[in-house]
Amino acid sequence: MSYTPAADPGPPALRLASTGTLTYGLSVGEVLGVSTLDGARLIAGQAGLDRIVQRLNVMEVPDILAWVKPHELLLTTGYPLRGTPQPLDALVADLDERGLAALAIKLGRYLEAPPAEMVEQADRLGFPLILLPDDVGFDDILNQVLTDILNRQAAVLARTEEVHRALVQIVLCGGGLQEVVDEVALLLEVAVVALDGDQRVLAAAGCAEQVEAMRAFDAARQAEHGRGRPDGRGERAGDAGHLVVPVVAGGFDHGRIIAHDPGGVLGQADLGILERAATVAALVVTKQQAVAAVESKYRADFLRDVLAGRAGDDDRIVGHCAGFGWDLDRPVLVVVAELDGRARGGDPAGGTRGPDERAAQERLAAAWTTAARRHDPGAAVVSFAHEVVAVLGVPGDDAALPAGPVQAMIKEATAIFAEHHAVRRTFSTGISRTVAAPRALPEAYEQAVKAVRVGRQLHGDGARAHFDQLGVYRLLSLVSDPAELHAFVRETLGDLAGDGEPELVDLRRTLQVLLETNLNVAETARRLHFHYNTLRYRIGKLERMLGPFTEDAHLRLNLTLALHVLRMRGI
């Protein structure tokens, strides 16, 4: 087998080692093109011509395996091969396993020809086996190949640094992610797209069909392999016409930059440029997030002042909110969404929120913002410490309950939030009455807060409650002193107020069902699966503890209210 090197090996390039890391070097095919190897013949392993040569070594002893390193071109005469402690085909397998680039042999005095099994093994493994000309010295090969490697490294570093400076200059001059993507597309002469973690296009250079094709490719790739390499490095993917590099900053994966050439000619040099672009893109994203955080805090602080009644008159509030894109000059209602499963009135365990809790809160705010943007562009949506507050327009003057668009928005926010959470989390929602002017928003906010918390107590996690649908619980929730409610429960129910004794808890359940059925003994017995006489006995015991509630309507009312307060425990 002979090999004729290409006349032009192409521009300096970064190479990808078998470990996935970028390396500097020449391919075996390019090494065969240097002048000192004119006349060298490739006799096996043509599939490995793209292996990378970073260093050279000379085999002087039979037991060479302890001294070789990955990406080496190993030079030898036939002399050491005669005394190897293993067959030559096994030697080729061991060298290949250690990541060597190729083996170059000078035949003649000590070895007439490599054994056939050695050549066959090299072909099977794609391990280049090269026969050197008799008249070339090892020192000439070492000097020229090492010089070419160093020149290649210097050229690659210079080009990469130039690209990096150009990209950083874009950012320093105020450019954003779109300008970075445009510059990369110009350098690589291919289509480039930047996607966020949810595969939304952040910036793109290329026609719509190319952009959509890259999104589809990334979706399929994620479904099969996950989001990307954990070390943040890029990779050639798919048909090798795609380069994919994650955008990582502060330990967070902010998305990916993808380049695509239908001709499949993207190489490792292009991957190096794309990795530099991803680093700069991470800087842009971090800057944008910092600006967005400041703007978000400013909006949240102003809405907090509005909901606290200290933002000024209606005209000032409407004018100021219009600058944020919020329309409060219309009938609106307040929606409060709270994550379920955290300590009331504070962070889990009473401490600072952990990263998972913060991430969940950010996802909740993002879900509500996305849903509001689709259904009500004039809505105000902000994230406070432990809740997301939305002020939504209500279509029609008689829309007392949030039917139609408002319910659709809640449903969509729920779906978006659930879609992007690996660990299932839920949130409860409280909805206020409709108000006609900004000055009424503080009262509406209090109503929504009451609704979300009472609704969760009554219906569990994921509850949706409107303030006007709380019934008697609405009145009870308006009592400002919870101690007064608990005292009322103890005075009315006596020993039945506690949960310490199962027998008393069971009696309280009997009382509750009796009151729910309006003292219908037969229906109560059926629901509780008691014999009629057993229930009559229990009623007598309850009246001895609580008084003649079967005859006293006022006592029945007090008992009913006390049981309702127990259901609201924790508020």
MIROFI-970599 format. One line per 2 residues: their letters; for each residue x, y, z of C-alpha. Coordinates in pm, whole numbers, plus 50000, padded with zeros to 5 digits. Example, Ala and Ser with C-alpha at 12.3 -4.5 7.8 and 13.67 -1.06 7.14 Angstrom:
REM residues 2
AS) 51230,49550,50780; 51367,49894,50714
REM end
This chain:
REM residues 571
MS) 50000,50000,50000; 50139,50342,49907
YT) 50027,50685,50019; 50057,51011,49832
PA) 50013,51316,50057; 49797,51607,49953
AD) 49986,51894,49798; 49830,52141,50041
PG) 49751,52011,50387; 49532,52317,50452
PP) 49544,52589,50714; 49675,52532,51064
AL) 49421,52341,51266; 49329,52235,51616
RL) 49293,51861,51657; 49064,51654,51877
AS) 49234,51384,52081; 49068,51054,52167
TG) 48991,51193,52513; 48778,51465,52359
TL) 49019,51747,52441; 49159,51984,52182
TY) 49526,51934,52099; 49787,52093,51874
GL) 49965,51876,51621; 49991,51732,51273
SV) 49790,51443,51140; 49980,51131,51034
GE) 49882,51212,50677; 50042,51556,50704
VL) 50358,51409,50860; 50395,51183,50556
GV) 50401,51495,50341; 50717,51649,50492
ST) 51023,51650,50272; 51234,51422,50492
LD) 50976,51147,50453; 50970,51166,50077
GA) 50972,50803,49971; 50813,50671,50292
RL) 50536,50416,50234; 50220,50354,50434
IA) 50181,49977,50440; 49886,49946,50683
GQ) 49633,50146,50887; 49517,50398,50628
AG) 49200,50453,50837; 49420,50616,51102
LD) 49576,50889,50887; 49389,51155,51086
RI) 49555,51047,51412; 49742,51332,51576
VQ) 50120,51351,51613; 50230,51578,51896
RL) 50569,51432,51977; 50823,51180,51845
NV) 51012,50899,52013; 51276,50646,51910
ME) 51238,50278,52002; 51578,50154,52122
VP) 51476,49870,52356; 51233,49580,52315
DI) 51026,49666,52624; 50926,50010,52489
LA) 50567,50008,52625; 50665,50160,52959
WV) 50811,50465,52784; 50562,50557,52514
KP) 50304,50836,52542; 49981,50920,52356
HE) 50007,51102,52022; 50364,50988,51960
LL) 50515,50891,51628; 50744,50602,51722
LT) 51057,50558,51505; 51252,50232,51507
TG) 51492,50015,51318; 51425,49645,51296
YP) 51678,49571,51570; 51455,49619,51880
LR) 51168,49440,51709; 51367,49118,51698
GT) 51377,49094,52077; 51029,49204,52179
PQ) 50883,48976,52451; 50555,48941,52258
PL) 50447,48877,51898; 50462,49183,51675
DA) 50086,49185,51613; 50035,49203,51992
LV) 50288,49488,52006; 50080,49683,51753
AD) 49767,49626,51963; 49944,49746,52279
LD) 50078,50057,52108; 49733,50135,51973
ER) 49581,50090,52319; 49826,50346,52461
GL) 49715,50606,52207; 50021,50613,51981
AA) 49976,50793,51652; 50183,50561,51429
LA) 50486,50333,51405; 50758,50408,51148
IK) 51011,50128,51073; 51339,50138,50885
LG) 51399,49795,50733; 51713,49639,50600
RY) 51994,49513,50818; 51791,49375,51112
LE) 51445,49310,50968; 51373,49230,50606
AP) 50996,49288,50620; 50728,49324,50889
PA) 50538,48999,50953; 50206,48961,50772
EM) 50016,48925,51100; 50159,49260,51215
VE) 50039,49432,50898; 49694,49271,50925
QA) 49659,49377,51290; 49752,49737,51204
DR) 49491,49741,50929; 49222,49606,51162
LG) 49298,49872,51423; 49349,50162,51182
FP) 49699,50199,51325; 49933,50355,51064
LI) 50239,50143,50991; 50504,50329,50788
LL) 50816,50202,50610; 51096,50462,50612
PD) 51348,50514,50331; 51696,50374,50395
DV) 51872,50706,50338; 51684,50920,50591
GF) 51818,50982,50940; 51603,50984,51251
DD) 51749,51321,51352; 51629,51479,51026
IL) 51276,51345,51084; 51278,51462,51445
NQ) 51395,51812,51355; 51157,51871,51069
VL) 50841,51720,51219; 50891,51887,51556
TD) 50955,52219,51383; 50634,52181,51183
IL) 50439,52095,51499; 50573,52403,51678
NR) 50496,52623,51376; 50148,52477,51360
QA) 50095,52542,51729; 50212,52901,51697
AV) 49990,52965,51395; 49684,52813,51564
LA) 49743,53011,51881; 49784,53332,51683
RT) 49462,53277,51485; 49266,53175,51792
EE) 49387,53478,51984; 49293,53702,51693
VH) 48943,53556,51686; 48912,53594,52061
RA) 49017,53959,52047; 48764,54028,51771
LV) 48482,53868,51970; 48574,54043,52293
QI) 48593,54374,52107; 48234,54322,51995
VL) 48125,54296,52358; 48339,54592,52469
CG) 48178,54805,52199; 47831,54721,52327
GG) 47750,54435,52093; 47532,54150,52203
LQ) 47481,53784,52129; 47355,53852,51777
EV) 47676,54035,51684; 47886,53751,51827
VD) 47691,53494,51625; 47718,53706,51309
EV) 48097,53731,51352; 48136,53355,51401
AL) 47918,53283,51098; 48136,53520,50894
LL) 48459,53356,51013; 48340,53001,50953
EV) 48123,53083,50649; 47843,52863,50785
AV) 47507,52900,50959; 47527,52955,51336
VA) 47256,52963,51602; 47256,53027,51978
LD) 46987,52841,52172; 46887,52868,52537
GD) 46826,52570,52764; 46469,52539,52635
QR) 46579,52543,52269; 46453,52893,52208
VL) 46658,53086,51951; 46856,53365,52117
AA) 47047,53470,51805; 47093,53325,51460
AG) 47289,53381,51140; 47154,53190,50842
CA) 46829,53133,50661; 46515,53027,50849
EQ) 46535,52670,50715; 46891,52626,50843
VE) 46803,52766,51185; 46501,52539,51219
AM) 46708,52240,51104; 46969,52310,51376
RA) 46695,52340,51641; 46553,52006,51530
FD) 46900,51850,51532; 46963,51976,51885
AA) 46626,51851,52007; 46697,51503,51871
RQ) 47049,51509,52012; 46928,51607,52359
AE) 46662,51338,52353; 46930,51080,52281
HG) 47235,51202,52472; 47128,51476,52712
RG) 47215,51845,52706; 47590,51827,52651
RP) 47933,51739,52780; 47964,51794,53157
DG) 48309,51954,53113; 48164,52230,52898
RG) 48371,52139,52589; 48238,52129,52236
ER) 48205,51833,52006; 48153,51736,51647
AG) 47814,51573,51630; 47576,51402,51396
DA) 47715,51376,51046; 48024,51579,51150
GH) 47865,51877,50977; 47750,52005,51316
LV) 47961,52161,51588; 47795,52196,51928
VP) 47944,52395,52217; 47766,52460,52550
VV) 47749,52815,52686; 47850,52779,53050
AG) 47893,53060,53305; 47911,53042,53682
GF) 47853,52669,53676; 47519,52709,53495
DH) 47441,52581,53147; 47283,52874,52960
GR) 47235,52694,52628; 47441,52606,52325
II) 47600,52752,52013; 47565,52532,51706
AH) 47734,52569,51369; 47632,52368,51065
DP) 47779,52316,50722; 47572,52089,50492
GG) 47895,51988,50321; 48031,51845,50645
VL) 48369,52019,50619; 48378,52173,50967
GQ) 48699,52077,51144; 48862,52103,51482
AD) 48996,52451,51406; 48635,52561,51366
LG) 48551,52393,51694; 48823,52595,51864
IL) 48673,52918,51726; 48326,52812,51837
ER) 48453,52740,52188; 48604,53089,52206
AA) 48269,53224,52085; 48089,53029,52357
TV) 48316,53184,52620; 48236,53532,52492
AA) 47867,53441,52465; 47873,53337,52830
LV) 48009,53683,52912; 47727,53843,52712
VT) 47463,53626,52878; 47601,53701,53222
KQ) 47597,54074,53148; 47241,54055,53015
QA) 47130,53863,53321; 47288,54122,53550
VA) 47110,54405,53367; 46785,54210,53366
AV) 46819,54141,53738; 46856,54513,53811
ES) 46561,54601,53588; 46354,54320,53737
KY) 46430,54439,54090; 46331,54794,53996
RA) 45999,54674,53851; 45938,54446,54148
DF) 46012,54727,54395; 45769,54960,54221
LR) 45491,54700,54205; 45554,54622,54571
DV) 45499,54991,54646; 45178,54982,54441
LA) 45049,54679,54629; 45143,54842,54960
GR) 44956,55162,54869; 45259,55392,54873
AG) 45322,55448,54500; 45117,55769,54463
DD) 44789,55847,54289; 44632,55654,54005
DR) 44768,55877,53727; 45124,55843,53851
IV) 45093,55465,53883; 44939,55425,53537
GH) 45202,55649,53374; 45495,55482,53549
CA) 45371,55130,53469; 45325,55225,53103
GF) 45702,55270,53089; 45737,54903,53186
GW) 45485,54797,52923; 45216,54735,53188
DL) 44857,54845,53128; 44686,54915,53462
DR) 44437,55166,53320; 44164,54899,53291
PV) 43977,54649,53511; 44236,54412,53656
LV) 44273,54141,53915; 44571,54011,54111
VV) 44697,53654,54091; 44946,53522,54348
AE) 45134,53197,54277; 45332,53029,54557
LD) 45552,52722,54535; 45419,52431,54739
GR) 45632,52236,54982; 45818,52516,55161
AR) 45797,52646,55515; 45521,52900,55569
GG) 45635,53257,55582; 45998,53175,55508
DP) 46252,52953,55347; 46272,52579,55395
AG) 46405,52501,55743; 46388,52868,55821
GT) 46718,52942,55644; 46842,53089,55323
RG) 46690,52942,55008; 46905,52679,54846
PD) 46994,52674,54475; 46715,52428,54396
ER) 46455,52651,54561; 46589,52959,54384
AA) 46589,52777,54052; 46229,52665,54107
QE) 46126,53022,54191; 46298,53152,53877
RL) 46126,52885,53667; 45791,52981,53816
AA) 45848,53347,53732; 45963,53258,53379
AW) 45655,53037,53325; 45420,53316,53432
TT) 45604,53573,53223; 45582,53351,52914
AA) 45213,53277,52966; 45132,53645,53028
RR) 45322,53753,52716; 45104,53523,52506
HD) 44766,53599,52663; 44794,53953,52800
PG) 45091,54161,52679; 44989,54444,52915
AA) 45003,54227,53226; 45245,54303,53509
VV) 45437,53996,53628; 45707,54015,53896
SF) 45877,53770,54128; 45899,53849,54497
AH) 46099,53645,54747; 45850,53359,54781
EV) 45574,53430,54531; 45503,53544,54179
VA) 45248,53825,54149; 45061,53898,53827
VL) 44824,54188,53765; 44605,54076,53475
GV) 44346,54253,53267; 43988,54124,53291
PG) 43784,54129,52968; 43435,54271,53022
DD) 43286,54466,53311; 43099,54172,53460
AA) 43394,53931,53475; 43376,53866,53848
LP) 43540,53525,53814; 43852,53457,53607
AG) 43691,53257,53331; 43834,53244,52983
PV) 44170,53415,52926; 44273,53431,53292
QA) 44208,53061,53349; 44385,52981,53021
MI) 44686,53179,53139; 44696,52991,53472
KE) 44670,52658,53288; 44950,52748,53046
AT) 45180,52873,53323; 45123,52544,53506
AI) 45210,52344,53195; 45526,52546,53121
FA) 45644,52519,53481; 45588,52142,53494
EH) 45754,52086,53156; 46097,52210,53267
HA) 46124,52049,53608; 46299,51715,53638
VR) 46171,51688,53998; 45798,51743,54011
RT) 45703,52068,54184; 45362,52230,54211
FS) 45238,52574,54298; 44910,52704,54436
TG) 44728,53003,54293; 44508,53266,54458
IS) 44291,53509,54262; 44144,53837,54381
RT) 43827,54018,54290; 43829,54251,53991
VA) 43920,54612,54070; 43867,54918,53851
AP) 44152,55144,53966; 44514,55107,54081
RA) 44431,55246,54426; 44231,54928,54493
LP) 44524,54697,54414; 44649,54668,54777
EA) 44316,54520,54882; 44312,54292,54577
YE) 44663,54170,54662; 44557,54083,55017
QA) 44261,53893,54875; 44485,53692,54643
VK) 44726,53609,54927; 44435,53491,55143
AV) 44295,53287,54854; 44621,53105,54779
RV) 44683,53009,55140; 44324,52915,55230
GR) 44293,52726,54902; 44605,52523,54977
QL) 44478,52439,55326; 44142,52325,55194
HG) 44240,52150,54872; 44610,52066,54912
DG) 44905,52145,54686; 44832,52278,54339
AR) 44508,52444,54450; 44347,52728,54254
AH) 44120,52946,54463; 43926,53264,54393
FD) 43863,53492,54689; 43489,53507,54620
QL) 43465,53126,54624; 43606,53079,54973
GV) 43266,53115,55140; 43282,53115,55518
YR) 43658,53060,55500; 43684,53408,55350
LL) 43526,53554,55665; 43741,53345,55894
SL) 44056,53443,55706; 43980,53808,55775
VS) 44032,53758,56148; 44365,53926,56205
DP) 44454,53739,56526; 44502,53362,56474
AE) 44524,53314,56853; 44164,53431,56880
LH) 44054,53165,56632; 44242,52891,56816
AF) 44093,53002,57148; 43746,52984,56992
VR) 43818,52626,56874; 43935,52515,57219
ET) 43638,52675,57393; 43388,52527,57149
LG) 43526,52177,57090; 43701,52116,57421
DL) 43891,51787,57420; 43794,51730,57055
AG) 44019,52019,56944; 44339,51815,56978
DG) 44488,51542,56761; 44668,51352,57035
EP) 44408,51079,57102; 44277,50872,56810
EL) 43944,50807,56984; 43873,51180,57016
VD) 43978,51241,56656; 43732,50970,56550
LR) 43456,51133,56754; 43531,51468,56589
RT) 43496,51303,56250; 43155,51169,56356
LQ) 43049,51520,56463; 43164,51668,56134
VL) 42965,51421,55924; 42657,51470,56144
LE) 42670,51844,56085; 42732,51798,55712
TN) 42420,51578,55682; 42208,51818,55892
LN) 42182,51557,56173; 42051,51286,55941
VA) 42137,50982,56150; 42070,50724,55882
ET) 42286,50905,55621; 42564,50962,55874
AR) 42567,50595,55972; 42586,50497,55606
RL) 42881,50732,55536; 43074,50620,55844
HF) 42980,50252,55807; 42836,50243,56162
HY) 42538,50054,56293; 42246,50283,56370
NT) 42262,50207,56743; 42639,50268,56750
LR) 42586,50612,56602; 42309,50690,56855
YR) 42554,50598,57132; 42819,50827,56983
IG) 42572,51116,56955; 42490,51080,57324
KL) 42860,51084,57411; 42918,51394,57196
ER) 42631,51580,57363; 42769,51501,57705
ML) 43102,51655,57595; 42974,51951,57390
GP) 42616,52018,57496; 42277,51952,57333
FT) 42380,52045,56978; 42098,51835,56827
ED) 41851,52083,56979; 42053,52408,56986
AH) 42098,52567,56640; 42340,52831,56774
LR) 42561,52561,56924; 42558,52374,56593
LN) 42670,52694,56418; 42957,52741,56664
LT) 43064,52378,56625; 43055,52409,56245
LA) 43267,52724,56254; 43515,52564,56493
LH) 43556,52264,56260; 43610,52504,55967
VL) 43884,52681,56162; 44053,52346,56226
RM) 44061,52284,55850; 44239,52620,55815
RG) 44507,52525,56064; 44841,52686,55985
I) 44693,53010,55849
REM end
